[in-house]
Amino acid sequence: MWCEFSMHRPPYRPALVLVFVVLGLLIAVAFNTTNRLAEAPPGRASELVDVVQELEQQREELQDRLGELRSELAVLEREAADDAGVSVSFSRELDRVRQGAGLSAVIGPGVEVLLGDGTEVASGADPNDYLIHDTDIAAVVNALFVGGAEAVEVNGERLVATTPIRCAGTTVLVNSARLGSPYVIKAIGDPAVLESAVLSDDSAALLFNTYKNQYGLQVSLIRSPQLRVDGFRGSMRSQYAKPAGGGI
């Protein structure tokens, strides 16, 4: 079946080229942002704010365009499969792979976790103790995956295998997107198991008892009969990893 496709010029190759172009632009924007921030002198702080906002707007536009191209590519792939008489099996396999990779939106039961900064800092206390940090989000996310979460997002950013969660001043970077408190984490899976996984995790559980009471953090976890988790919108292009079977 694969040989049939390889003998003919794929009708959706232009769409693939567009997808790769947009992916390259996303990587270039992120790289350019890092370089410009690192090289700028201290006196240009106000200008950097405008630069960052402009680049983030470009990234959002590129992500939206990438989503459109992926949708167009899916249509062309189905048309190609239909022409070859394997439309049903191909479409099912394609949907399964996209869902597994986190590229498609999914719905199902699960839990919604809210993590927010404390509102009042005690006199003489360290303000950092009253903030939600990247390590707090990572602890909850890891516990959810241990509990069998099938799809997880943070403030609308879908988590995939290459998703970084790291600190960026008073914000947190997820998929290179700057997120601020409060952080809403949605996870699809067995609600009871997911809740138990979070509350029994040594690191995550501290947020729901010790830190919540001591620093006034806004922390909650609720079960939901149905949640929606959007698909990943960023670049998944690998720089070092290549197919083990000898593909390109």
C-alpha positions as CSV (number, residue, x, y, z in Angstrom):
1,M,0.0,0.0,0.0
2,W,2.8,2.4,0.8
3,C,4.6,1.5,-2.4
4,E,1.6,2.7,-4.3
5,F,1.9,6.2,-2.8
6,S,5.6,6.4,-3.3
7,M,5.3,5.7,-7.0
8,H,3.3,8.8,-7.6
9,R,4.0,12.5,-6.9
10,P,2.0,13.3,-3.7
11,P,-0.7,15.9,-4.5
12,Y,-0.3,17.4,-1.0
13,R,3.5,18.2,-1.3
14,P,3.0,22.0,-1.6
15,A,1.1,22.0,1.7
16,L,3.9,20.1,3.3
17,V,6.4,22.7,2.1
18,L,4.2,25.4,3.6
19,V,4.1,23.6,6.9
20,F,7.9,23.3,7.0
21,V,8.2,27.0,6.1
22,V,6.0,28.0,9.0
23,L,7.8,25.7,11.4
24,G,11.1,27.3,10.4
25,L,9.6,30.8,10.9
26,L,8.5,29.8,14.4
27,I,11.9,28.5,15.3
28,A,13.5,31.7,13.8
29,V,11.2,34.0,15.8
30,A,12.1,32.1,19.1
31,F,15.8,32.2,18.3
32,N,15.7,35.8,17.3
33,T,13.9,36.8,20.5
34,T,16.6,35.1,22.7
35,N,19.5,36.7,20.8
36,R,18.0,40.2,21.0
37,L,17.3,39.9,24.7
38,A,20.8,38.6,25.5
39,E,22.6,41.2,23.5
40,A,20.7,44.3,24.5
41,P,22.2,46.7,27.0
42,P,20.4,47.5,30.3
43,G,19.3,50.9,29.1
44,R,17.0,49.5,26.4
45,A,14.6,47.8,28.8
46,S,11.6,49.8,27.6
47,E,12.5,49.1,24.0
48,L,12.8,45.4,24.7
49,V,9.2,45.3,26.0
50,D,8.0,46.5,22.6
51,V,10.3,44.0,20.8
52,V,9.1,41.1,22.9
53,Q,5.4,42.0,22.4
54,E,5.9,42.3,18.7
55,L,7.7,39.0,18.4
56,E,5.1,37.3,20.5
57,Q,2.4,38.7,18.2
58,Q,4.3,37.3,15.2
59,R,4.5,33.9,17.0
60,E,0.8,33.9,17.6
61,E,0.1,34.7,13.9
62,L,2.5,32.0,12.8
63,Q,0.9,29.4,15.1
64,D,-2.6,30.3,13.8
65,R,-1.3,29.9,10.2
66,L,0.4,26.6,11.1
67,G,-2.9,25.3,12.4
68,E,-4.6,26.3,9.1
69,L,-1.9,24.5,7.1
70,R,-2.3,21.4,9.1
71,S,-6.0,21.4,8.5
72,E,-5.5,21.9,4.8
73,L,-2.9,19.1,4.7
74,A,-5.3,16.7,6.5
75,V,-7.9,17.3,3.8
76,L,-5.3,16.8,1.0
77,E,-4.1,13.6,2.6
78,R,-7.6,12.2,2.9
79,E,-8.2,13.1,-0.8
80,A,-5.0,11.3,-1.8
81,A,-6.0,8.2,0.3
82,D,-9.5,8.3,-1.2
83,D,-8.0,8.3,-4.7
84,A,-6.1,5.2,-3.8
85,G,-9.1,3.5,-2.4
86,V,-7.9,3.4,1.2
87,S,-9.7,6.4,2.5
88,V,-11.3,4.8,5.6
89,S,-8.3,3.0,7.0
90,F,-5.9,5.9,6.2
91,S,-8.2,8.4,7.9
92,R,-8.5,6.3,11.0
93,E,-4.8,5.8,11.2
94,L,-4.1,9.5,10.6
95,D,-6.5,10.6,13.3
96,R,-5.0,8.1,15.7
97,V,-1.5,9.3,15.1
98,R,-2.4,12.9,15.4
99,Q,-4.3,12.3,18.6
100,G,-1.4,10.4,20.1
101,A,1.0,13.2,19.1
102,G,-1.2,15.8,20.7
103,L,-2.0,17.7,17.5
104,S,-5.8,17.3,17.7
105,A,-8.2,18.7,20.2
106,V,-9.8,16.0,22.4
107,I,-12.7,15.9,24.9
108,G,-13.4,13.6,27.9
109,P,-13.7,13.4,31.7
110,G,-10.8,14.6,33.9
111,V,-9.7,17.2,36.4
112,E,-9.1,20.9,36.3
113,V,-6.4,22.3,38.6
114,L,-6.0,26.0,39.5
115,L,-2.7,27.3,40.7
116,G,-2.6,31.0,41.6
117,D,-0.2,33.4,43.5
118,G,-0.9,34.5,47.0
119,T,-2.5,37.9,47.4
120,E,-0.9,39.1,50.6
121,V,2.8,38.9,51.4
122,A,3.6,38.9,55.2
123,S,5.9,41.6,56.5
124,G,9.5,40.7,56.1
125,A,8.7,37.5,54.2
126,D,10.2,36.5,50.8
127,P,7.8,37.5,48.0
128,N,8.9,34.5,46.0
129,D,7.3,32.2,48.5
130,Y,4.0,33.6,47.6
131,L,4.3,32.9,43.8
132,I,3.5,29.8,41.7
133,H,6.8,28.7,40.1
134,D,7.6,26.5,37.1
135,T,8.5,23.7,39.5
136,D,5.1,23.8,41.1
137,I,3.4,23.5,37.7
138,A,5.8,20.7,36.6
139,A,5.1,18.8,39.8
140,V,1.3,18.8,39.2
141,V,1.8,17.9,35.5
142,N,4.1,15.0,36.3
143,A,1.7,13.7,38.9
144,L,-1.2,13.9,36.3
145,F,0.8,11.9,33.8
146,V,1.7,9.4,36.5
147,G,-2.1,9.1,37.1
148,G,-2.7,8.2,33.5
149,A,-3.6,11.6,32.0
150,E,-4.1,11.2,28.2
151,A,-4.0,14.9,27.4
152,V,-2.9,17.9,29.4
153,E,-2.8,21.6,28.8
154,V,-1.7,24.7,30.8
155,N,-3.6,27.9,30.1
156,G,-4.5,26.6,26.7
157,E,-0.9,25.3,25.8
158,R,-1.1,21.6,25.0
159,L,1.8,19.6,26.5
160,V,3.7,17.2,24.2
161,A,6.9,15.3,24.4
162,T,9.1,18.4,23.6
163,T,7.2,20.9,25.8
164,P,9.4,22.8,28.2
165,I,8.1,24.3,31.5
166,R,10.6,26.8,32.8
167,C,10.8,30.1,34.8
168,A,10.9,33.5,33.0
169,G,10.9,36.1,35.7
170,T,7.4,36.4,37.2
171,T,6.0,34.4,34.4
172,V,6.3,30.8,33.2
173,L,7.2,29.6,29.7
174,V,5.2,26.7,28.3
175,N,5.9,25.9,24.6
176,S,7.8,29.2,24.5
177,A,4.5,31.0,25.4
178,R,4.7,33.3,28.4
179,L,2.0,32.5,30.9
180,G,1.0,34.3,34.1
181,S,-0.9,33.4,37.2
182,P,-3.5,32.0,37.7
183,Y,-2.5,28.8,35.8
184,V,-5.3,26.5,34.8
185,I,-4.2,22.9,34.2
186,K,-6.7,20.6,32.4
187,A,-6.1,16.9,32.2
188,I,-8.2,14.2,30.6
189,G,-8.4,10.8,32.2
190,D,-10.1,9.0,35.1
191,P,-11.0,11.9,37.4
192,A,-10.7,9.9,40.6
193,V,-7.3,8.4,39.7
194,L,-6.0,11.8,38.5
195,E,-7.1,13.5,41.8
196,S,-5.5,10.7,43.9
197,A,-2.3,10.9,41.8
198,V,-1.9,14.7,42.5
199,L,-2.8,14.6,46.2
200,S,-0.6,11.7,46.9
201,D,2.5,13.1,45.1
202,D,5.0,14.4,47.6
203,S,5.8,17.6,45.7
204,A,2.3,18.4,44.3
205,A,0.5,17.7,47.6
206,L,2.5,20.5,49.4
207,L,0.7,23.0,47.2
208,F,-2.7,21.8,48.5
209,N,-2.0,21.9,52.2
210,T,1.3,23.4,53.5
211,Y,1.8,26.1,50.9
212,K,-1.8,26.9,50.5
213,N,-2.2,27.5,54.2
214,Q,1.1,29.1,54.9
215,Y,1.4,31.5,51.9
216,G,-2.2,31.9,50.8
217,L,-1.7,30.3,47.4
218,Q,-4.9,30.0,45.3
219,V,-5.0,26.2,44.8
220,S,-7.9,24.0,43.9
221,L,-8.7,20.7,42.1
222,I,-12.1,19.8,40.7
223,R,-13.4,16.8,38.8
224,S,-15.2,17.3,35.6
225,P,-17.4,14.9,33.6
226,Q,-16.2,16.5,30.3
227,L,-13.2,18.8,29.5
228,R,-11.8,20.0,26.2
229,V,-8.1,20.1,25.6
230,D,-6.9,21.8,22.5
231,G,-4.3,20.5,20.1
232,F,-0.6,21.5,20.1
233,R,0.0,24.6,17.9
234,G,3.7,24.9,17.9
235,S,6.6,23.3,16.0
236,M,7.4,19.6,16.4
237,R,10.4,19.6,14.0
238,S,13.2,17.5,15.3
239,Q,16.8,18.7,15.0
240,Y,18.7,15.6,16.2
241,A,16.2,12.7,16.3
242,K,15.6,10.8,13.1
243,P,13.6,7.7,12.2
244,A,15.4,4.5,13.3
245,G,14.3,2.7,10.2
246,G,16.5,4.7,7.9
247,G,13.9,7.3,6.8
248,I,14.8,10.9,6.3
